[in-house]
Structure formats: C-alpha cells, structure tokens
Amino acid sequence: MKTLFNKTDTFLGMNSRWDEADWVYFGIPMDFTVSFQPGSRFGPARVREASYAIESYSLAQDRDMETMRICDAGEVELPFGNVHESLDRIHEAAWSIITAEKRFFALGGEHLVSLPLVQTLVKRYPDLVVVHFDAHADLREEYLGETLSHATVMRRICEWIQPGNLYQFGIRSGTREELHFAREFGHLYPHDVFEPLKHTLPQLQGRPVYVTIDVDVIDPAYMPGTGTPEPGGISSQEALRALWLLKDLHVVSMDLVETMPAYDLSQRSAVLAAKLVREALLAVG
C-alpha cells in the first residue's frame, strides 16, 4: 500500500491489519474553510483518545468491536491550508481503500472532507444514495465567494449523485434558497432524525448508501464541542437510536465530521463522538 496515512494511536477495538480488514477507519485533520470556530482538525486524534473511555462492547446491540475486522490506518497526510491538494489526497486515500474491496469510516475534520469521499464512491456506485444527518443544509451555491466550503459541501455533492438521491435529516438551519433546493433535488426531513429515517427505510433498502454525520445535528447541550453549534437539536439518545436503524441498509461507507473537542473541556463531546463511531460500525458491519 502506498504511504498515504500518518499512523497514530489506534481507536479502541480496531485491531485488524490492513490486509485482513473489512473496514478501514481513518482521520482527516482538515478545517481550512470553517466559517465560525476552527479546530476540528484535532477531532480525529481526540476521538481516538476518548475511545478508551468507553467499552468496545455495545450493550444496546450486543456486539463487540473486537469481533469486527477493522483497521485504523491513522490520519491522511495533508498540506496545511491547501484545499485543492488536500481534497485530492483524501480522494486518493479513499480510492486505495475502495479498490482493495474494503469499506471506510472517515473521521473529520470539517464537512468539506465528505466531497472527495463521495466522489470516490460514485465511481464504484453510480446510483449512490447519500444519507445526511446535520443541523445545517450545507446547500449554498457559494459562501463568502467560495464554492468549496463546509457550507457548500452538500451542494457540490449533489453535482455528483443522481437527482433524488440525497436524504437529509435533522436540518434546522439554512437559507430559503437552500431549503427550496433541498426539497426539489432530494428529500428533506427537518428537525427530527429517528422517526423520519425509520419511515424512509423502505425507500433505501437494497441501495448503496453513504452516511455522513455532522455532529452538530445533536443539540449543543449534548455536543458542545463543534464548530457551528445550532440550538434545538436532537438528543444523543435519538442520534444513537437512528444509527441502530442503519443495520437494515446496505451502507457502503460512512463519515463523522465537525467534532471540535477544544471547545468542550469536559471531553463529553469527544466521548460521544467515539460512541457514535462504535455504534455506527457495529450497526452496519
């Protein structure tokens, strides 16, 4: 394997080697286009550390991470401040995993990192469906003159997936134009996640699904460590229950983004992010 990753500490329970793994977990330490509070580049490292505050075993699912074949590859090596080159390197890293017939779970970093991940998967799955948990629609055509931003990422993704293949849950912030586009291009389920996702499962079954989770879908009372907190979100329990529903879908890869532990000295945000990673992987693996 070409050296694309910088090996760091290992997420709890991810003990497999690359050649034997079904899943590859990796961090993307990038927050070059954030619009409010920077610092999500430190998310991957802090979430790895926080994973040792939880168990590898999930009581809710009666499954253990140590029974899965997951390789923690480390973090993608990125040139600081160079957005285009960074996106290219993320794409190359994801492609190395997909061509090895593995699935990935990427940990951001800002939400723009989802764009090259989806671009990679569309090559393998032209009918890819994107399931998006977020407080924000992220459907702006441009933000402050930039078309590549964490505020435009889902709009750029819509240029790569087929019309109708975007499903957005938990959205509670966006411009009028964004929400109009969301309803016209995809499927918008504002405010809630669990009930609308449960209702939508029959539409998604049997299709290749990519899941992208912005942690600010969760109310900042539970997840204060994020770059653009938005009051009025779902509880941590609803987020976990929604992830358990993914067991009924063909999830081809996933990401979790916008964790910013520096703004939460209690570390509960990093611990919650680690638990979301564990529950998501156990649900779909």
Long-range contacts (C-beta under 8 A, 24 or more apart in sequence): 1-96, 1-100, 2-96, 4-76, 4-77, 4-89, 4-92, 4-93, 4-96, 5-73, 5-74, 5-75, 5-76, 5-77, 5-93, 6-74, 6-75, 6-76, 6-77, 7-73, 7-74, 8-44, 8-45, 8-48, 8-74, 8-75, 9-45, 9-48, 9-49, 10-48, 10-72, 11-47, 11-48, 11-51, 11-70, 11-72, 11-274, 11-277, 12-51, 12-52, 12-54, 12-55, 12-56, 12-65, 12-274, 12-278, 13-51, 13-56, 13-64, 13-65, 13-66, 13-68, 13-70, 13-278, 14-65, 14-70, 14-71, 14-72, 15-66, 15-70, 16-68, 16-69, 16-70, 16-71, 17-71, 18-71, 18-73, 18-100, 20-69, 20-71, 21-69, 21-70, 21-71, 21-102, 22-68, 22-69, 22-70, 22-102, 22-103, 22-285, 23-68, 23-69, 23-70, 23-71, 23-102, 23-103, 23-104, 23-105, 23-281, 23-285, 24-70, 24-71, 24-72, 24-73, 24-97, 24-102, 24-103, 24-104, 24-105, 25-70, 25-71, 25-72, 25-73, 25-104, 25-105, 25-106, 25-107, 25-277, 25-281, 26-72, 26-73, 26-74, 26-75, 26-76, 26-93, 26-104, 26-105, 26-106, 26-107, 27-74, 27-75, 27-76, 27-106, 27-107, 27-108, 27-109, 28-75, 28-76, 28-78, 28-90, 28-106, 28-107, 28-108, 28-109, 28-113, 29-75, 29-76, 29-78, 29-109, 30-78, 30-86, 30-90, 30-108, 30-109, 30-110, 30-112, 30-113, 31-109, 31-110, 31-227, 32-81, 32-82, 32-83, 32-86, 32-110, 32-112, 33-83, 33-110, 33-112, 33-146, 33-148, 33-149, 33-150, 33-151, 34-110, 34-150, 34-227, 34-228, 35-143, 35-144, 35-149, 35-150, 35-151, 35-228, 36-227, 36-228, 37-227, 37-228, 37-260, 37-263, 38-227, 39-227, 39-260, 39-261, 39-262, 39-263, 40-108, 40-109, 40-110, 40-226, 40-227, 40-257, 40-258, 40-259, 40-260, 41-109, 41-110, 42-260, 42-261, 42-262, 43-107, 43-108, 43-109, 43-257, 43-258, 43-259, 43-260, 43-261, 43-270, 43-273, 44-75, 44-107, 44-108, 44-109, 45-75, 46-259, 46-261, 46-267, 46-270, 47-107, 47-259, 47-261, 47-270, 47-273, 47-274, 47-277, 48-72, 48-274, 49-270, 50-261, 50-267, 50-270, 50-271, 50-273, 50-274, 51-274, 51-277, 51-278, 53-267, 53-271, 53-274, 54-271, 54-274, 54-275, 54-278, 56-278, 58-278, 58-279, 58-282, 60-240, 60-244, 60-279, 61-244, 61-279, 61-282, 61-283, 63-282, 64-282, 65-278, 65-281, 65-282, 68-281, 68-282, 68-285, 70-105, 70-281, 70-285, 83-112, 83-148, 84-148, 87-112, 87-113, 87-115, 87-116, 87-148, 88-116, 90-116, 90-117, 91-116, 91-117, 91-119, 91-120, 94-120, 94-121, 94-253, 95-120, 95-123, 98-123, 98-124, 98-253, 103-251, 103-252, 103-253, 104-253, 104-254, 105-253, 105-254, 105-255, 105-256, 105-277, 105-280, 105-281, 106-253, 106-254, 106-255, 106-256, 107-255, 107-256, 107-257, 107-259, 107-273, 107-277, 108-255, 108-256, 108-257, 108-258, 108-259, 109-257, 109-258, 110-150, 110-227, 110-257, 110-258, 111-138, 111-150, 111-153, 111-212, 111-214, 111-257, 111-258, 112-148, 112-149, 112-150, 112-152, 112-153, 113-255, 113-257, 114-153, 114-157, 114-212, 114-255, 114-257, 115-148, 115-153, 115-156, 115-157, 117-210, 117-212, 117-253, 117-255, 118-157, 118-160, 118-161, 118-210, 118-212, 119-160, 121-208, 121-210, 121-252, 121-253, 122-160, 122-161, 124-252, 125-208, 125-252, 126-162, 127-162, 127-165, 127-207, 127-208, 128-161, 128-165, 128-208, 128-209, 128-210, 128-252, 129-161, 129-165, 129-166, 129-167, 129-204, 129-207, 129-208, 129-209, 129-210, 130-154, 130-157, 130-161, 130-165, 130-166, 130-167, 130-209, 130-210, 130-212, 131-167, 131-169, 131-197, 131-204, 131-209, 131-210, 131-211, 131-212, 131-249, 132-166, 132-167, 132-168, 132-169, 132-212, 132-214, 133-169, 133-170, 133-193, 133-211, 133-212, 133-213, 133-214, 133-217, 133-239, 133-242, 134-168, 134-169, 134-170, 134-171, 134-212, 134-213, 134-214, 134-216, 134-217, 135-170, 135-171, 135-172, 135-173, 135-214, 135-216, 135-217, 135-228, 135-230, 135-233, 136-171, 136-173, 136-174, 136-214, 136-216, 136-228, 136-230, 137-168, 137-171, 137-173, 137-174, 137-175, 137-178, 137-179, 137-182, 137-188, 138-214, 139-174, 139-178, 139-181, 139-182, 140-175, 140-177, 140-178, 141-177, 150-227, 150-258, 155-181, 158-185, 158-186, 167-200, 167-204, 169-193, 169-196, 169-197, 169-217, 169-242, 170-217, 170-233, 170-234, 172-230, 172-232, 172-233, 173-230, 191-232, 192-234, 192-238, 193-217, 193-234, 193-238, 193-239, 193-242, 194-234, 194-238, 194-241, 194-242, 194-245, 197-242, 197-245, 198-245, 201-245, 201-248, 201-249, 204-249, 205-248, 205-249, 205-250, 206-250, 207-249, 207-250, 208-250, 208-252, 209-246, 209-249, 209-250, 209-251, 209-252, 210-251, 210-252, 210-253, 210-254, 211-246, 211-251, 211-253, 211-254, 211-255, 211-280, 211-284, 212-254, 212-255, 212-256, 212-257, 213-254, 213-255, 213-256, 213-257, 213-276, 213-280, 214-257, 214-258, 215-256, 215-257, 215-258, 215-259, 215-269, 215-272, 215-273, 215-276, 216-258, 218-272, 222-268, 222-272, 223-269, 223-272, 223-273, 224-263, 224-264, 224-268, 224-269, 225-259, 225-260, 225-261, 225-262, 225-263, 225-264, 225-268, 225-269, 225-270, 226-258, 226-259, 226-260, 226-263, 226-269, 227-258, 227-260, 227-263, 228-258, 236-272, 239-276, 240-275, 240-276, 240-279, 243-276, 243-279, 243-280, 243-283, 244-279, 244-283, 245-283, 246-280, 246-283, 246-284, 247-283, 247-284, 249-284, 251-284, 254-280, 254-281, 254-284, 256-280
